[in-house]
Amino acid sequence: MSVRSLEPPGLTIAELEANYPLYCKALRLLIQEGTTIAKVRRTVCWQRLSTLHHCLPGQYRDPDYLYTLLARQVLRQ
């Protein structure tokens, strides 16, 4: 059984890194809209954040952690 990549072929880590702020913004918008964590986990931004964390864990946090941080910020506002 082969494992398929979640990312489209040709997408590089550099491209993911360049778009990191966009993925975080998308995550924040989803949280502001009240999207459940289960639905958020099925989004492209979540998968891209997961890929960055998996490839560069020292530089990028786990998306679950980011979700918690952003959800706290949204609740405070």
PDB file of N, H, CA, C and O in Angstrom:
ATOM      1  N   MET A   1       0.839  -1.176   0.000  1.00  0.00           N
ATOM      2  CA  MET A   1       0.000   0.000   0.000  1.00  0.00           C
ATOM      3  C   MET A   1       0.884   1.239   0.000  1.00  0.00           C
ATOM      4  O   MET A   1       1.777   1.367   0.838  1.00  0.00           O
ATOM      5  N   SER A   2       0.645   2.138  -0.922  1.00  0.00           N
ATOM      6  H   SER A   2      -0.080   2.033  -1.603  1.00  0.00           H
ATOM      7  CA  SER A   2       1.460   3.343  -1.004  1.00  0.00           C
ATOM      8  C   SER A   2       0.771   4.495  -0.281  1.00  0.00           C
ATOM      9  O   SER A   2      -0.454   4.539  -0.166  1.00  0.00           O
ATOM     10  N   VAL A   3       1.582   5.416   0.196  1.00  0.00           N
ATOM     11  H   VAL A   3       2.577   5.381   0.103  1.00  0.00           H
ATOM     12  CA  VAL A   3       1.070   6.579   0.898  1.00  0.00           C
ATOM     13  C   VAL A   3       1.148   7.767  -0.045  1.00  0.00           C
ATOM     14  O   VAL A   3       2.211   8.086  -0.578  1.00  0.00           O
ATOM     15  N   ARG A   4       0.017   8.412  -0.245  1.00  0.00           N
ATOM     16  H   ARG A   4      -0.847   8.153   0.188  1.00  0.00           H
ATOM     17  CA  ARG A   4      -0.012   9.588  -1.117  1.00  0.00           C
ATOM     18  C   ARG A   4       0.291  10.832  -0.308  1.00  0.00           C
ATOM     19  O   ARG A   4      -0.105  10.946   0.852  1.00  0.00           O
ATOM     20  N   SER A   5       0.990  11.755  -0.923  1.00  0.00           N
ATOM     21  H   SER A   5       1.312  11.662  -1.866  1.00  0.00           H
ATOM     22  CA  SER A   5       1.281  13.026  -0.290  1.00  0.00           C
ATOM     23  C   SER A   5       0.028  13.893  -0.275  1.00  0.00           C
ATOM     24  O   SER A   5      -0.767  13.868  -1.214  1.00  0.00           O
ATOM     25  N   LEU A   6      -0.139  14.654   0.794  1.00  0.00           N
ATOM     26  H   LEU A   6       0.508  14.674   1.557  1.00  0.00           H
ATOM     27  CA  LEU A   6      -1.264  15.566   0.897  1.00  0.00           C
ATOM     28  C   LEU A   6      -1.038  16.827   0.081  1.00  0.00           C
ATOM     29  O   LEU A   6      -1.994  17.522  -0.264  1.00  0.00           O
ATOM     30  N   GLU A   7       0.197  17.124  -0.224  1.00  0.00           N
ATOM     31  H   GLU A   7       0.973  16.559   0.057  1.00  0.00           H
ATOM     32  CA  GLU A   7       0.527  18.341  -0.957  1.00  0.00           C
ATOM     33  C   GLU A   7       0.618  18.048  -2.452  1.00  0.00           C
ATOM     34  O   GLU A   7       1.034  16.964  -2.861  1.00  0.00           O
ATOM     35  N   PRO A   8       0.224  19.031  -3.258  1.00  0.00           N
ATOM     36  CA  PRO A   8       0.344  18.831  -4.700  1.00  0.00           C
ATOM     37  C   PRO A   8       1.807  18.713  -5.106  1.00  0.00           C
ATOM     38  O   PRO A   8       2.674  19.317  -4.475  1.00  0.00           O
ATOM     39  N   PRO A   9       2.091  17.946  -6.147  1.00  0.00           N
ATOM     40  CA  PRO A   9       3.478  17.820  -6.591  1.00  0.00           C
ATOM     41  C   PRO A   9       4.025  19.179  -7.016  1.00  0.00           C
ATOM     42  O   PRO A   9       3.319  19.985  -7.621  1.00  0.00           O
ATOM     43  N   GLY A  10       5.275  19.416  -6.696  1.00  0.00           N
ATOM     44  H   GLY A  10       5.849  18.761  -6.205  1.00  0.00           H
ATOM     45  CA  GLY A  10       5.910  20.655  -7.104  1.00  0.00           C
ATOM     46  C   GLY A  10       5.848  21.758  -6.058  1.00  0.00           C
ATOM     47  O   GLY A  10       6.515  22.780  -6.217  1.00  0.00           O
ATOM     48  N   LEU A  11       5.075  21.586  -5.003  1.00  0.00           N
ATOM     49  H   LEU A  11       4.532  20.756  -4.874  1.00  0.00           H
ATOM     50  CA  LEU A  11       5.003  22.582  -3.945  1.00  0.00           C
ATOM     51  C   LEU A  11       6.220  22.393  -3.043  1.00  0.00           C
ATOM     52  O   LEU A  11       6.411  21.327  -2.459  1.00  0.00           O
ATOM     53  N   THR A  12       7.028  23.427  -2.937  1.00  0.00           N
ATOM     54  H   THR A  12       6.872  24.293  -3.412  1.00  0.00           H
ATOM     55  CA  THR A  12       8.268  23.312  -2.176  1.00  0.00           C
ATOM     56  C   THR A  12       8.098  23.856  -0.763  1.00  0.00           C
ATOM     57  O   THR A  12       7.149  24.583  -0.467  1.00  0.00           O
ATOM     58  N   ILE A  13       9.031  23.489   0.093  1.00  0.00           N
ATOM     59  H   ILE A  13       9.802  22.899  -0.148  1.00  0.00           H
ATOM     60  CA  ILE A  13       9.031  24.006   1.462  1.00  0.00           C
ATOM     61  C   ILE A  13       9.198  25.524   1.429  1.00  0.00           C
ATOM     62  O   ILE A  13       8.590  26.227   2.236  1.00  0.00           O
ATOM     63  N   ALA A  14      10.007  26.032   0.516  1.00  0.00           N
ATOM     64  H   ALA A  14      10.501  25.461  -0.139  1.00  0.00           H
ATOM     65  CA  ALA A  14      10.194  27.481   0.412  1.00  0.00           C
ATOM     66  C   ALA A  14       8.879  28.180   0.090  1.00  0.00           C
ATOM     67  O   ALA A  14       8.602  29.252   0.628  1.00  0.00           O
ATOM     68  N   GLU A  15       8.068  27.589  -0.780  1.00  0.00           N
ATOM     69  H   GLU A  15       8.292  26.718  -1.218  1.00  0.00           H
ATOM     70  CA  GLU A  15       6.761  28.167  -1.110  1.00  0.00           C
ATOM     71  C   GLU A  15       5.829  28.120   0.103  1.00  0.00           C
ATOM     72  O   GLU A  15       5.083  29.064   0.366  1.00  0.00           O
ATOM     73  N   LEU A  16       5.884  27.013   0.832  1.00  0.00           N
ATOM     74  H   LEU A  16       6.490  26.246   0.618  1.00  0.00           H
ATOM     75  CA  LEU A  16       5.072  26.913   2.052  1.00  0.00           C
ATOM     76  C   LEU A  16       5.499  27.966   3.067  1.00  0.00           C
ATOM     77  O   LEU A  16       4.663  28.620   3.692  1.00  0.00           O
ATOM     78  N   GLU A  17       6.807  28.120   3.221  1.00  0.00           N
ATOM     79  H   GLU A  17       7.486  27.589   2.713  1.00  0.00           H
ATOM     80  CA  GLU A  17       7.318  29.104   4.172  1.00  0.00           C
ATOM     81  C   GLU A  17       6.913  30.521   3.770  1.00  0.00           C
ATOM     82  O   GLU A  17       6.562  31.335   4.624  1.00  0.00           O
ATOM     83  N   ALA A  18       6.960  30.810   2.485  1.00  0.00           N
ATOM     84  H   ALA A  18       7.245  30.149   1.792  1.00  0.00           H
ATOM     85  CA  ALA A  18       6.600  32.145   2.006  1.00  0.00           C
ATOM     86  C   ALA A  18       5.135  32.463   2.281  1.00  0.00           C
ATOM     87  O   ALA A  18       4.777  33.624   2.478  1.00  0.00           O
ATOM     88  N   ASN A  19       4.296  31.448   2.296  1.00  0.00           N
ATOM     89  H   ASN A  19       4.586  30.505   2.136  1.00  0.00           H
ATOM     90  CA  ASN A  19       2.866  31.650   2.503  1.00  0.00           C
ATOM     91  C   ASN A  19       2.417  31.387   3.939  1.00  0.00           C
ATOM     92  O   ASN A  19       1.217  31.402   4.213  1.00  0.00           O
ATOM     93  N   TYR A  20       3.328  31.154   4.839  1.00  0.00           N
ATOM     94  H   TYR A  20       4.303  31.142   4.616  1.00  0.00           H
ATOM     95  CA  TYR A  20       2.994  30.872   6.229  1.00  0.00           C
ATOM     96  C   TYR A  20       2.063  31.918   6.850  1.00  0.00           C
ATOM     97  O   TYR A  20       1.081  31.549   7.493  1.00  0.00           O
ATOM     98  N   PRO A  21       2.347  33.211   6.673  1.00  0.00           N
ATOM     99  CA  PRO A  21       1.431  34.209   7.259  1.00  0.00           C
ATOM    100  C   PRO A  21      -0.004  34.088   6.709  1.00  0.00           C
ATOM    101  O   PRO A  21      -0.974  34.332   7.426  1.00  0.00           O
ATOM    102  N   LEU A  22      -0.117  33.715   5.452  1.00  0.00           N
ATOM    103  H   LEU A  22       0.671  33.516   4.870  1.00  0.00           H
ATOM    104  CA  LEU A  22      -1.433  33.527   4.842  1.00  0.00           C
ATOM    105  C   LEU A  22      -2.178  32.368   5.479  1.00  0.00           C
ATOM    106  O   LEU A  22      -3.380  32.460   5.726  1.00  0.00           O
ATOM    107  N   TYR A  23      -1.471  31.279   5.745  1.00  0.00           N
ATOM    108  H   TYR A  23      -0.494  31.204   5.544  1.00  0.00           H
ATOM    109  CA  TYR A  23      -2.092  30.108   6.375  1.00  0.00           C
ATOM    110  C   TYR A  23      -2.552  30.445   7.793  1.00  0.00           C
ATOM    111  O   TYR A  23      -3.617  30.006   8.228  1.00  0.00           O
ATOM    112  N   CYS A  24      -1.752  31.218   8.501  1.00  0.00           N
ATOM    113  H   CYS A  24      -0.887  31.574   8.148  1.00  0.00           H
ATOM    114  CA  CYS A  24      -2.133  31.626   9.858  1.00  0.00           C
ATOM    115  C   CYS A  24      -3.349  32.553   9.819  1.00  0.00           C
ATOM    116  O   CYS A  24      -4.239  32.454  10.663  1.00  0.00           O
ATOM    117  N   LYS A  25      -3.380  33.450   8.839  1.00  0.00           N
ATOM    118  H   LYS A  25      -2.656  33.530   8.154  1.00  0.00           H
ATOM    119  CA  LYS A  25      -4.520  34.348   8.694  1.00  0.00           C
ATOM    120  C   LYS A  25      -5.787  33.559   8.377  1.00  0.00           C
ATOM    121  O   LYS A  25      -6.851  33.839   8.929  1.00  0.00           O
ATOM    122  N   ALA A  26      -5.673  32.577   7.494  1.00  0.00           N
ATOM    123  H   ALA A  26      -4.808  32.349   7.046  1.00  0.00           H
ATOM    124  CA  ALA A  26      -6.820  31.736   7.154  1.00  0.00           C
ATOM    125  C   ALA A  26      -7.307  30.981   8.386  1.00  0.00           C
ATOM    126  O   ALA A  26      -8.511  30.860   8.611  1.00  0.00           O
ATOM    127  N   LEU A  27      -6.373  30.479   9.178  1.00  0.00           N
ATOM    128  H   LEU A  27      -5.394  30.578   8.995  1.00  0.00           H
ATOM    129  CA  LEU A  27      -6.737  29.770  10.400  1.00  0.00           C
ATOM    130  C   LEU A  27      -7.474  30.702  11.360  1.00  0.00           C
ATOM    131  O   LEU A  27      -8.477  30.319  11.962  1.00  0.00           O
ATOM    132  N   ARG A  28      -6.974  31.913  11.497  1.00  0.00           N
ATOM    133  H   ARG A  28      -6.159  32.225  11.008  1.00  0.00           H
ATOM    134  CA  ARG A  28      -7.618  32.900  12.379  1.00  0.00           C
ATOM    135  C   ARG A  28      -9.042  33.210  11.893  1.00  0.00           C
ATOM    136  O   ARG A  28      -9.966  33.293  12.702  1.00  0.00           O
ATOM    137  N   LEU A  29      -9.216  33.378  10.594  1.00  0.00           N
ATOM    138  H   LEU A  29      -8.465  33.310   9.937  1.00  0.00           H
ATOM    139  CA  LEU A  29     -10.547  33.655  10.042  1.00  0.00           C
ATOM    140  C   LEU A  29     -11.508  32.500  10.293  1.00  0.00           C
ATOM    141  O   LEU A  29     -12.674  32.718  10.621  1.00  0.00           O
ATOM    142  N   LEU A  30     -11.026  31.286  10.142  1.00  0.00           N
ATOM    143  H   LEU A  30     -10.079  31.108   9.875  1.00  0.00           H
ATOM    144  CA  LEU A  30     -11.863  30.122  10.411  1.00  0.00           C
ATOM    145  C   LEU A  30     -12.306  30.093  11.872  1.00  0.00           C
ATOM    146  O   LEU A  30     -13.454  29.769  12.176  1.00  0.00           O
ATOM    147  N   ILE A  31     -11.391  30.432  12.763  1.00  0.00           N
ATOM    148  H   ILE A  31     -10.459  30.695  12.516  1.00  0.00           H
ATOM    149  CA  ILE A  31     -11.709  30.463  14.195  1.00  0.00           C
ATOM    150  C   ILE A  31     -12.722  31.561  14.475  1.00  0.00           C
ATOM    151  O   ILE A  31     -13.674  31.350  15.226  1.00  0.00           O
ATOM    152  N   GLN A  32     -12.526  32.736  13.876  1.00  0.00           N
ATOM    153  H   GLN A  32     -11.753  32.908  13.265  1.00  0.00           H
ATOM    154  CA  GLN A  32     -13.458  33.846  14.076  1.00  0.00           C
ATOM    155  C   GLN A  32     -14.858  33.505  13.582  1.00  0.00           C
ATOM    156  O   GLN A  32     -15.851  33.972  14.141  1.00  0.00           O
ATOM    157  N   GLU A  33     -14.933  32.692  12.536  1.00  0.00           N
ATOM    158  H   GLU A  33     -14.126  32.313  12.083  1.00  0.00           H
ATOM    159  CA  GLU A  33     -16.227  32.285  11.995  1.00  0.00           C
ATOM    160  C   GLU A  33     -16.899  31.212  12.849  1.00  0.00           C
ATOM    161  O   GLU A  33     -18.067  30.885  12.641  1.00  0.00           O
ATOM    162  N   GLY A  34     -16.155  30.670  13.808  1.00  0.00           N
ATOM    163  H   GLY A  34     -15.206  30.935  13.977  1.00  0.00           H
ATOM    164  CA  GLY A  34     -16.717  29.645  14.685  1.00  0.00           C
ATOM    165  C   GLY A  34     -16.639  28.242  14.114  1.00  0.00           C
ATOM    166  O   GLY A  34     -17.379  27.356  14.543  1.00  0.00           O
ATOM    167  N   THR A  35     -15.757  28.029  13.155  1.00  0.00           N
ATOM    168  H   THR A  35     -15.156  28.749  12.807  1.00  0.00           H
ATOM    169  CA  THR A  35     -15.587  26.716  12.552  1.00  0.00           C
ATOM    170  C   THR A  35     -15.037  25.737  13.581  1.00  0.00           C
ATOM    171  O   THR A  35     -14.117  26.069  14.328  1.00  0.00           O
ATOM    172  N   THR A  36     -15.588  24.550  13.620  1.00  0.00           N
ATOM    173  H   THR A  36     -16.335  24.280  13.013  1.00  0.00           H
ATOM    174  CA  THR A  36     -15.134  23.553  14.591  1.00  0.00           C
ATOM    175  C   THR A  36     -13.731  23.064  14.238  1.00  0.00           C
ATOM    176  O   THR A  36     -13.308  23.123  13.083  1.00  0.00           O
ATOM    177  N   ILE A  37     -13.027  22.586  15.247  1.00  0.00           N
ATOM    178  H   ILE A  37     -13.370  22.538  16.185  1.00  0.00           H
ATOM    179  CA  ILE A  37     -11.672  22.073  15.034  1.00  0.00           C
ATOM    180  C   ILE A  37     -11.683  20.905  14.046  1.00  0.00           C
ATOM    181  O   ILE A  37     -10.747  20.747  13.262  1.00  0.00           O
ATOM    182  N   ALA A  38     -12.722  20.098  14.081  1.00  0.00           N
ATOM    183  H   ALA A  38     -13.483  20.225  14.717  1.00  0.00           H
ATOM    184  CA  ALA A  38     -12.816  18.964  13.152  1.00  0.00           C
ATOM    185  C   ALA A  38     -12.866  19.447  11.704  1.00  0.00           C
ATOM    186  O   ALA A  38     -12.238  18.855  10.827  1.00  0.00           O
ATOM    187  N   LYS A  39     -13.609  20.518  11.457  1.00  0.00           N
ATOM    188  H   LYS A  39     -14.120  20.999  12.169  1.00  0.00           H
ATOM    189  CA  LYS A  39     -13.699  21.058  10.091  1.00  0.00           C
ATOM    190  C   LYS A  39     -12.412  21.775   9.707  1.00  0.00           C
ATOM    191  O   LYS A  39     -11.971  21.697   8.561  1.00  0.00           O
ATOM    192  N   VAL A  40     -11.815  22.468  10.659  1.00  0.00           N
ATOM    193  H   VAL A  40     -12.174  22.531  11.590  1.00  0.00           H
ATOM    194  CA  VAL A  40     -10.563  23.184  10.393  1.00  0.00           C
ATOM    195  C   VAL A  40      -9.470  22.200   9.998  1.00  0.00           C
ATOM    196  O   VAL A  40      -8.652  22.494   9.125  1.00  0.00           O
ATOM    197  N   ARG A  41      -9.453  21.041  10.633  1.00  0.00           N
ATOM    198  H   ARG A  41     -10.117  20.802  11.341  1.00  0.00           H
ATOM    199  CA  ARG A  41      -8.423  20.040  10.336  1.00  0.00           C
ATOM    200  C   ARG A  41      -8.520  19.487   8.908  1.00  0.00           C
ATOM    201  O   ARG A  41      -7.583  18.848   8.429  1.00  0.00           O
ATOM    202  N   ARG A  42      -9.627  19.726   8.239  1.00  0.00           N
ATOM    203  H   ARG A  42     -10.388  20.246   8.629  1.00  0.00           H
ATOM    204  CA  ARG A  42      -9.788  19.247   6.861  1.00  0.00           C
ATOM    205  C   ARG A  42      -9.480  20.326   5.828  1.00  0.00           C
ATOM    206  O   ARG A  42      -9.719  20.126   4.637  1.00  0.00           O
ATOM    207  N   THR A  43      -8.957  21.457   6.267  1.00  0.00           N
ATOM    208  H   THR A  43      -8.764  21.620   7.234  1.00  0.00           H
ATOM    209  CA  THR A  43      -8.693  22.559   5.346  1.00  0.00           C
ATOM    210  C   THR A  43      -7.277  22.494   4.784  1.00  0.00           C
ATOM    211  O   THR A  43      -6.398  21.825   5.326  1.00  0.00           O
ATOM    212  N   VAL A  44      -7.091  23.203   3.692  1.00  0.00           N
ATOM    213  H   VAL A  44      -7.806  23.747   3.252  1.00  0.00           H
ATOM    214  CA  VAL A  44      -5.772  23.286   3.058  1.00  0.00           C
ATOM    215  C   VAL A  44      -4.785  23.987   3.986  1.00  0.00           C
ATOM    216  O   VAL A  44      -3.639  23.558   4.114  1.00  0.00           O
ATOM    217  N   CYS A  45      -5.229  25.068   4.636  1.00  0.00           N
ATOM    218  H   CYS A  45      -6.161  25.417   4.532  1.00  0.00           H
ATOM    219  CA  CYS A  45      -4.287  25.793   5.497  1.00  0.00           C
ATOM    220  C   CYS A  45      -3.781  24.897   6.618  1.00  0.00           C
ATOM    221  O   CYS A  45      -2.603  24.962   6.970  1.00  0.00           O
ATOM    222  N   TRP A  46      -4.644  24.066   7.184  1.00  0.00           N
ATOM    223  H   TRP A  46      -5.601  24.014   6.899  1.00  0.00           H
ATOM    224  CA  TRP A  46      -4.225  23.142   8.243  1.00  0.00           C
ATOM    225  C   TRP A  46      -3.197  22.149   7.708  1.00  0.00           C
ATOM    226  O   TRP A  46      -2.189  21.886   8.365  1.00  0.00           O
ATOM    227  N   GLN A  47      -3.438  21.613   6.551  1.00  0.00           N
ATOM    228  H   GLN A  47      -4.256  21.827   6.017  1.00  0.00           H
ATOM    229  CA  GLN A  47      -2.511  20.640   5.968  1.00  0.00           C
ATOM    230  C   GLN A  47      -1.157  21.274   5.671  1.00  0.00           C
ATOM    231  O   GLN A  47      -0.112  20.657   5.877  1.00  0.00           O
ATOM    232  N   ARG A  48      -1.187  22.501   5.188  1.00  0.00           N
ATOM    233  H   ARG A  48      -2.036  23.003   5.021  1.00  0.00           H
ATOM    234  CA  ARG A  48       0.080  23.189   4.898  1.00  0.00           C
ATOM    235  C   ARG A  48       0.836  23.512   6.182  1.00  0.00           C
ATOM    236  O   ARG A  48       2.058  23.376   6.237  1.00  0.00           O
ATOM    237  N   LEU A  49       0.109  23.941   7.215  1.00  0.00           N
ATOM    238  H   LEU A  49      -0.883  24.051   7.170  1.00  0.00           H
ATOM    239  CA  LEU A  49       0.755  24.191   8.505  1.00  0.00           C
ATOM    240  C   LEU A  49       1.311  22.901   9.092  1.00  0.00           C
ATOM    241  O   LEU A  49       2.383  22.905   9.699  1.00  0.00           O
ATOM    242  N   SER A  50       0.598  21.810   8.918  1.00  0.00           N
ATOM    243  H   SER A  50      -0.273  21.807   8.425  1.00  0.00           H
ATOM    244  CA  SER A  50       1.075  20.499   9.388  1.00  0.00           C
ATOM    245  C   SER A  50       2.334  20.085   8.662  1.00  0.00           C
ATOM    246  O   SER A  50       3.261  19.552   9.271  1.00  0.00           O
ATOM    247  N   THR A  51       2.372  20.325   7.371  1.00  0.00           N
ATOM    248  H   THR A  51       1.619  20.758   6.876  1.00  0.00           H
ATOM    249  CA  THR A  51       3.557  19.972   6.573  1.00  0.00           C
ATOM    250  C   THR A  51       4.763  20.768   7.037  1.00  0.00           C
ATOM    251  O   THR A  51       5.852  20.216   7.200  1.00  0.00           O
ATOM    252  N   LEU A  52       4.573  22.063   7.250  1.00  0.00           N
ATOM    253  H   LEU A  52       3.689  22.511   7.118  1.00  0.00           H
ATOM    254  CA  LEU A  52       5.681  22.890   7.735  1.00  0.00           C
ATOM    255  C   LEU A  52       6.178  22.410   9.091  1.00  0.00           C
ATOM    256  O   LEU A  52       7.384  22.319   9.319  1.00  0.00           O
ATOM    257  N   HIS A  53       5.254  22.104   9.984  1.00  0.00           N
ATOM    258  H   HIS A  53       4.274  22.178   9.799  1.00  0.00           H
ATOM    259  CA  HIS A  53       5.651  21.629  11.316  1.00  0.00           C
ATOM    260  C   HIS A  53       6.376  20.289  11.222  1.00  0.00           C
ATOM    261  O   HIS A  53       7.364  20.062  11.920  1.00  0.00           O
ATOM    262  N   HIS A  54       5.892  19.419  10.373  1.00  0.00           N
ATOM    263  H   HIS A  54       5.089  19.603   9.806  1.00  0.00           H
ATOM    264  CA  HIS A  54       6.509  18.103  10.214  1.00  0.00           C
ATOM    265  C   HIS A  54       7.920  18.220   9.637  1.00  0.00           C
ATOM    266  O   HIS A  54       8.836  17.528  10.081  1.00  0.00           O
ATOM    267  N   CYS A  55       8.089  19.094   8.652  1.00  0.00           N
ATOM    268  H   CYS A  55       7.345  19.656   8.291  1.00  0.00           H
ATOM    269  CA  CYS A  55       9.396  19.230   7.994  1.00  0.00           C
ATOM    270  C   CYS A  55      10.378  20.085   8.789  1.00  0.00           C
ATOM    271  O   CYS A  55      11.581  19.820   8.791  1.00  0.00           O
ATOM    272  N   LEU A  56       9.865  21.102   9.458  1.00  0.00           N
ATOM    273  H   LEU A  56       8.888  21.316   9.456  1.00  0.00           H
ATOM    274  CA  LEU A  56      10.717  22.029  10.207  1.00  0.00           C
ATOM    275  C   LEU A  56      10.136  22.283  11.600  1.00  0.00           C
ATOM    276  O   LEU A  56       9.705  23.399  11.892  1.00  0.00           O
ATOM    277  N   PRO A  57      10.118  21.266  12.456  1.00  0.00           N
ATOM    278  CA  PRO A  57       9.469  21.414  13.772  1.00  0.00           C
ATOM    279  C   PRO A  57      10.126  22.452  14.677  1.00  0.00           C
ATOM    280  O   PRO A  57       9.476  22.984  15.577  1.00  0.00           O
ATOM    281  N   GLY A  58      11.383  22.743  14.454  1.00  0.00           N
ATOM    282  H   GLY A  58      11.912  22.312  13.722  1.00  0.00           H
ATOM    283  CA  GLY A  58      12.055  23.754  15.266  1.00  0.00           C
ATOM    284  C   GLY A  58      11.636  25.169  14.922  1.00  0.00           C
ATOM    285  O   GLY A  58      11.796  26.082  15.731  1.00  0.00           O
ATOM    286  N   GLN A  59      11.100  25.357  13.723  1.00  0.00           N
ATOM    287  H   GLN A  59      10.970  24.615  13.065  1.00  0.00           H
ATOM    288  CA  GLN A  59      10.715  26.693  13.272  1.00  0.00           C
ATOM    289  C   GLN A  59       9.208  26.929  13.289  1.00  0.00           C
ATOM    290  O   GLN A  59       8.759  28.059  13.478  1.00  0.00           O
ATOM    291  N   TYR A  60       8.429  25.872  13.094  1.00  0.00           N
ATOM    292  H   TYR A  60       8.794  24.953  12.941  1.00  0.00           H
ATOM    293  CA  TYR A  60       6.980  26.026  12.966  1.00  0.00           C
ATOM    294  C   TYR A  60       6.258  25.152  13.982  1.00  0.00           C
ATOM    295  O   TYR A  60       6.558  23.967  14.130  1.00  0.00           O
ATOM    296  N   ARG A  61       5.312  25.750  14.669  1.00  0.00           N
ATOM    297  H   ARG A  61       5.068  26.712  14.549  1.00  0.00           H
ATOM    298  CA  ARG A  61       4.569  25.043  15.714  1.00  0.00           C
ATOM    299  C   ARG A  61       3.518  24.110  15.128  1.00  0.00           C
ATOM    300  O   ARG A  61       3.100  24.243  13.978  1.00  0.00           O
ATOM    301  N   ASP A  62       3.112  23.172  15.956  1.00  0.00           N
ATOM    302  H   ASP A  62       3.452  23.064  16.890  1.00  0.00           H
ATOM    303  CA  ASP A  62       2.047  22.241  15.607  1.00  0.00           C
ATOM    304  C   ASP A  62       0.756  23.042  15.380  1.00  0.00           C
ATOM    305  O   ASP A  62       0.456  23.949  16.156  1.00  0.00           O
ATOM    306  N   PRO A  63      -0.004  22.720  14.338  1.00  0.00           N
ATOM    307  CA  PRO A  63      -1.254  23.443  14.090  1.00  0.00           C
ATOM    308  C   PRO A  63      -2.240  23.393  15.259  1.00  0.00           C
ATOM    309  O   PRO A  63      -2.999  24.341  15.461  1.00  0.00           O
ATOM    310  N   ASP A  64      -2.240  22.311  16.026  1.00  0.00           N
ATOM    311  H   ASP A  64      -1.623  21.541  15.862  1.00  0.00           H
ATOM    312  CA  ASP A  64      -3.114  22.239  17.205  1.00  0.00           C
ATOM    313  C   ASP A  64      -2.745  23.337  18.208  1.00  0.00           C
ATOM    314  O   ASP A  64      -3.620  23.966  18.804  1.00  0.00           O
ATOM    315  N   TYR A  65      -1.467  23.553  18.382  1.00  0.00           N
ATOM    316  H   TYR A  65      -0.757  23.043  17.898  1.00  0.00           H
ATOM    317  CA  TYR A  65      -0.990  24.602  19.278  1.00  0.00           C
ATOM    318  C   TYR A  65      -1.385  25.977  18.736  1.00  0.00           C
ATOM    319  O   TYR A  65      -1.874  26.828  19.479  1.00  0.00           O
ATOM    320  N   LEU A  66      -1.168  26.186  17.430  1.00  0.00           N
ATOM    321  H   LEU A  66      -0.771  25.495  16.826  1.00  0.00           H
ATOM    322  CA  LEU A  66      -1.543  27.458  16.811  1.00  0.00           C
ATOM    323  C   LEU A  66      -3.042  27.714  16.959  1.00  0.00           C
ATOM    324  O   LEU A  66      -3.467  28.832  17.252  1.00  0.00           O
ATOM    325  N   TYR A  67      -3.828  26.673  16.754  1.00  0.00           N
ATOM    326  H   TYR A  67      -3.483  25.765  16.517  1.00  0.00           H
ATOM    327  CA  TYR A  67      -5.282  26.807  16.889  1.00  0.00           C
ATOM    328  C   TYR A  67      -5.644  27.280  18.298  1.00  0.00           C
ATOM    329  O   TYR A  67      -6.467  28.180  18.466  1.00  0.00           O
ATOM    330  N   THR A  68      -5.029  26.673  19.295  1.00  0.00           N
ATOM    331  H   THR A  68      -4.360  25.942  19.159  1.00  0.00           H
ATOM    332  CA  THR A  68      -5.303  27.041  20.685  1.00  0.00           C
ATOM    333  C   THR A  68      -4.913  28.495  20.956  1.00  0.00           C
ATOM    334  O   THR A  68      -5.673  29.241  21.573  1.00  0.00           O
ATOM    335  N   LEU A  69      -3.726  28.892  20.495  1.00  0.00           N
ATOM    336  H   LEU A  69      -3.109  28.286  19.994  1.00  0.00           H
ATOM    337  CA  LEU A  69      -3.275  30.270  20.701  1.00  0.00           C
ATOM    338  C   LEU A  69      -4.206  31.269  20.025  1.00  0.00           C
ATOM    339  O   LEU A  69      -4.616  32.259  20.631  1.00  0.00           O
ATOM    340  N   LEU A  70      -4.536  31.001  18.765  1.00  0.00           N
ATOM    341  H   LEU A  70      -4.203  30.197  18.273  1.00  0.00           H
ATOM    342  CA  LEU A  70      -5.387  31.926  18.026  1.00  0.00           C
ATOM    343  C   LEU A  70      -6.806  31.965  18.591  1.00  0.00           C
ATOM    344  O   LEU A  70      -7.433  33.024  18.623  1.00  0.00           O
ATOM    345  N   ALA A  71      -7.311  30.825  19.033  1.00  0.00           N
ATOM    346  H   ALA A  71      -6.802  29.964  19.008  1.00  0.00           H
ATOM    347  CA  ALA A  71      -8.649  30.782  19.625  1.00  0.00           C
ATOM    348  C   ALA A  71      -8.687  31.626  20.900  1.00  0.00           C
ATOM    349  O   ALA A  71      -9.675  32.317  21.151  1.00  0.00           O
ATOM    350  N   ARG A  72      -7.641  31.579  21.692  1.00  0.00           N
ATOM    351  H   ARG A  72      -6.839  31.018  21.487  1.00  0.00           H
ATOM    352  CA  ARG A  72      -7.566  32.405  22.908  1.00  0.00           C
ATOM    353  C   ARG A  72      -7.573  33.883  22.549  1.00  0.00           C
ATOM    354  O   ARG A  72      -8.263  34.683  23.181  1.00  0.00           O
ATOM    355  N   GLN A  73      -6.789  34.242  21.516  1.00  0.00           N
ATOM    356  H   GLN A  73      -6.228  33.592  21.003  1.00  0.00           H
ATOM    357  CA  GLN A  73      -6.733  35.638  21.095  1.00  0.00           C
ATOM    358  C   GLN A  73      -8.100  36.116  20.603  1.00  0.00           C
ATOM    359  O   GLN A  73      -8.526  37.226  20.922  1.00  0.00           O
ATOM    360  N   VAL A  74      -8.775  35.283  19.835  1.00  0.00           N
ATOM    361  H   VAL A  74      -8.429  34.381  19.576  1.00  0.00           H
ATOM    362  CA  VAL A  74     -10.083  35.641  19.304  1.00  0.00           C
ATOM    363  C   VAL A  74     -11.085  35.820  20.436  1.00  0.00           C
ATOM    364  O   VAL A  74     -11.897  36.744  20.399  1.00  0.00           O
ATOM    365  N   LEU A  75     -11.042  34.950  21.444  1.00  0.00           N
ATOM    366  H   LEU A  75     -10.383  34.199  21.475  1.00  0.00           H
ATOM    367  CA  LEU A  75     -11.960  35.054  22.576  1.00  0.00           C
ATOM    368  C   LEU A  75     -11.736  36.329  23.384  1.00  0.00           C
ATOM    369  O   LEU A  75     -12.685  36.902  23.918  1.00  0.00           O
ATOM    370  N   ARG A  76     -10.490  36.771  23.472  1.00  0.00           N
ATOM    371  H   ARG A  76      -9.719  36.305  23.037  1.00  0.00           H
ATOM    372  CA  ARG A  76     -10.164  37.992  24.219  1.00  0.00           C
ATOM    373  C   ARG A  76     -10.691  39.241  23.534  1.00  0.00           C
ATOM    374  O   ARG A  76     -10.959  40.241  24.200  1.00  0.00           O
ATOM    375  N   GLN A  77     -10.844  39.202  22.228  1.00  0.00           N
ATOM    376  H   GLN A  77     -10.626  38.389  21.687  1.00  0.00           H
ATOM    377  CA  GLN A  77     -11.239  40.402  21.478  1.00  0.00           C
ATOM    378  C   GLN A  77     -12.686  40.704  21.606  1.00  0.00           C
ATOM    379  O   GLN A  77     -13.165  41.682  21.033  1.00  0.00           O
TER     380      GLN A  77
END
